[in-house]
Every structure is written in C-alpha cells, then in structure tokens.
Amino acid sequence: MDLNLKGKVALITGGTRGIGRAIAFKLAGEGVQLVLNYLRNRRAAEETAAEIEALSGQRPLLLKGNVGEQDKVAALIAEFQEHHNHLDILISNAASGVLRSALELTPRHLQWTLEINALALLWLSQAARPLLRSGSKILAVSSLGSTRAFPNYAAVGASKAALESLVRHLSLELAPQGININTLSAGVVDTEALTHFPNREALLAHSLAQTPAGKLVTPDDVADVALFLCSPLAQMIHGQTLTVDGGYNIVA
C-alpha cells in the first residue's frame, strides 16, 4: 500500500535509538526525508544514519540538542530551517527521567523529567508551527505509566500523563488548521532505556505473563502504528492516545 509519504520531511527527536530509531527506519522505507535529533551519542547517531542511508539511499540530517530546554529547541528548529522550509511530520520521542520512589523526589527531579518528557512537545510545537501546514502530523510518544502505576515510575508517569493532556489541548488549536496531533502509548518495550530499571528482568517477565498476545511489544510494533498515524489514513484522528501493548492494558 502506498501511504503517500514519499518526499515528505520528518523531524524525530531521540531518533537514533530505541523506538525513535525504529520509527525512523519505517519512515525512511516510505521515502521520507529524515532529520534526526540526538542529545549526546554522536557515534550511535552516525551509525543509525549510515544504516538508514544504506536502506533508503538518503542520509538523514543529524541535529544535536536538548529538547527539554526551550532556547535549545528554538536553536534546533532554526538549524532545521537552514535545510528545509517546511515540516510534514514532527515526532516528539526523546525521553528521560528520574526513576525513584515518589517519596524521595525533589523539585529538580520533577522539573527535569517534566521538561524532557512533556514540555519538549510544547516547545517543539510552538517553534515548528510556522513550518507546519494543513496535512502535517505531530506525534508524541508516551507510555502506560501515564495511567498505571509502576515502582519508581512516579516522576516519569506524571510527565507522560501531562504529555497526553497537552496533546489533547494542542489538538483543539491545531485540528481546525488541518494538523493532526496524537499520542502513541507503548507497552513495556525492551529497549536500551529499560536497562536503567533496577527491576528490569522482573518487569519483562511480569509483562509477558500479563500480555494476552503472548509476546512483548517490539520497537517495530510501535513504529508500525506510528507510520499509520503519520499517513493520510489517519486524517480524522485528532487528540487521541493509541495504545500498542499486546492487550496488557485490558487485563485487570
């Protein structure tokens, strides 16, 4: 099926690892011109760019920057504009956060986590708005922690809940202009980020046992749904959170 994405321009934050990387490969396979943001690991970014170039024949533009800081986002979009005068797909995927008991959280823990996981979407949407046009798509990547409780996930879960709320409120303003903004919520996915969880193995085992589909969600599973939400097929989906978890969330 032709998704009519060839030649479109996409910016993916955190686009060189994990779910963001998987989304980048899916979009590249459809002929999308990619701009990938990363924070620190230039080597991993270059390796991802080389693999995508081998797949699609087009090398992604790599932009370094911390999207949790409003001035850095403005600089990122300004650098983007040196190469492109419009933006068809904006994916706010970069994420971080403090994994600690709620009773141990400090204001700085919460500030950092909210800035990178929720406010980044707002700063990106504001800065990129002049580049967006009718038919453009914005996609935020969330997690089940926005609605469910997990050990040591209080700060991240609260930030993801804030992210999903921002998507709904931004949709009120963007939908009338023909711009779709939605959230993609992933179940437990075994990516590099999960290595920071002290209970990683127990979390994976529990998730597998509780997932009706009988297997864990992969980055490619999430990327497939992202591809749909970025396509014209999703033109009447506005302000929604689509969950990709193999049914984990329906189990009591």
Residue pairs with C-beta under 8 A, 6 or more apart in sequence:
3 30
3 227
3 231
3 232
3 233
4 231
4 232
5 27
5 30
5 31
5 32
5 230
5 231
6 30
6 31
6 32
7 31
7 32
7 33
8 31
8 32
8 33
8 88
8 89
9 32
9 33
9 35
9 84
9 86
9 87
9 88
9 89
10 27
10 32
10 33
10 34
10 35
10 87
10 88
10 89
10 90
10 91
10 230
11 35
11 36
11 37
11 80
11 87
11 89
11 90
11 91
11 128
12 20
12 23
12 24
12 27
12 34
12 35
12 36
12 37
12 91
12 93
13 20
13 37
13 67
13 91
13 92
13 93
13 94
13 120
13 124
14 20
14 37
14 38
14 39
14 93
14 94
14 95
15 21
15 23
15 24
15 34
15 36
15 37
15 38
15 48
15 60
15 91
15 93
16 24
16 36
16 38
16 41
16 44
16 45
16 48
16 49
16 62
17 38
17 41
17 44
17 48
17 191
17 192
18 189
18 191
18 192
18 193
18 219
19 93
19 141
19 186
19 189
19 191
19 219
19 222
19 223
20 36
20 91
20 93
20 94
20 141
21 48
21 219
22 218
22 219
22 220
22 222
22 223
23 91
23 93
23 222
23 223
23 226
23 227
24 34
24 36
24 48
24 52
24 60
25 51
25 52
25 55
25 223
26 220
26 223
26 224
26 226
26 227
27 34
27 89
27 227
27 230
28 34
28 52
28 55
28 56
28 58
28 60
29 55
29 56
30 227
31 56
32 88
32 89
33 58
33 84
34 52
34 58
34 60
34 61
35 60
35 61
35 62
35 63
35 80
35 83
35 84
36 45
36 48
36 49
36 60
36 61
36 62
36 63
37 62
37 63
37 64
37 65
37 67
37 76
37 94
38 44
38 45
38 62
38 63
38 64
39 64
39 65
39 66
39 94
42 62
42 64
45 62
45 64
46 62
48 60
49 59
49 60
49 62
50 59
52 58
52 59
52 60
53 59
53 60
61 80
61 83
63 76
63 79
63 80
65 72
65 73
65 75
65 76
65 79
66 72
66 116
67 73
67 76
67 92
67 94
67 116
67 120
67 123
67 124
68 94
68 96
68 112
68 115
68 116
68 119
68 120
69 115
69 123
70 119
70 123
73 120
73 123
73 124
73 127
74 123
74 127
76 127
77 124
77 127
77 128
77 131
80 87
80 128
80 131
81 131
84 131
85 131
86 131
86 132
86 133
87 128
87 131
87 132
87 136
88 133
88 135
88 136
88 137
89 136
89 137
89 138
89 139
89 230
90 124
90 125
90 128
90 132
90 136
90 137
90 138
90 139
91 138
91 139
91 140
91 141
91 226
91 230
92 120
92 121
92 124
92 138
92 139
92 140
92 141
93 140
93 141
94 116
94 120
95 116
95 117
95 141
95 156
95 193
96 112
96 113
96 116
96 117
97 112
97 113
97 116
97 117
97 155
97 156
97 159
98 105
98 109
98 110
98 112
98 113
98 155
98 156
99 152
99 153
99 155
99 156
99 196
99 197
99 198
100 109
100 152
100 154
100 155
101 152
101 154
102 154
102 155
105 154
105 155
109 155
110 155
110 158
113 155
113 156
113 158
113 159
114 155
114 158
114 159
114 162
116 159
117 156
117 159
117 160
117 162
117 163
118 159
118 160
118 162
118 163
118 166
121 138
121 140
121 163
121 166
121 167
121 170
122 166
122 170
125 138
125 170
125 174
125 181
132 138
132 174
132 179
133 178
133 179
134 177
134 178
134 179
135 178
135 179
135 232
135 235
136 178
136 179
136 180
137 179
137 180
137 181
137 182
137 229
137 230
137 234
138 170
138 174
138 179
138 180
138 181
138 182
139 181
139 182
139 183
139 184
139 226
139 229
139 230
140 163
140 164
140 166
140 167
140 181
140 182
140 183
140 184
141 183
141 184
141 185
141 186
141 222
141 226
142 160
142 163
142 164
142 183
142 184
142 185
142 186
142 241
143 156
143 157
143 160
143 185
143 186
143 187
144 150
144 185
144 186
144 187
144 188
144 243
144 245
144 248
144 249
145 153
145 156
145 157
145 160
146 157
146 160
146 161
146 163
146 164
146 185
146 241
147 161
147 249
148 157
148 249
149 157
150 157
150 203
151 199
152 197
152 198
152 199
160 185
163 183
164 183
164 185
164 241
167 181
167 182
167 183
167 239
167 241
168 239
170 181
170 239
171 180
171 181
171 182
171 238
171 239
172 239
174 180
174 181
174 238
175 181
175 238
175 239
180 229
180 234
180 235
180 237
180 238
181 238
181 239
182 229
182 234
182 237
182 238
182 239
182 240
182 241
182 242
183 240
183 241
183 242
184 222
184 225
184 226
184 229
184 241
184 242
184 244
185 241
185 242
185 243
185 244
185 245
186 217
186 222
186 243
186 244
186 245
187 207
187 211
187 216
187 217
187 243
187 244
187 245
187 246
187 248
187 249
188 194
188 203
188 204
188 207
188 216
188 217
188 245
188 248
189 216
189 217
189 218
189 219
189 222
190 204
190 216
190 218
191 219
194 200
194 203
194 204
197 203
204 216
207 216
207 248
208 215
208 216
210 248
210 251
211 217
211 245
211 246
211 247
211 248
211 251
212 246
212 247
212 248
212 250
212 251
213 246
213 247
214 246
215 246
216 246
217 244
217 245
217 246
221 244
221 246
222 244
225 242
225 244
228 234
229 237
229 242
243 249
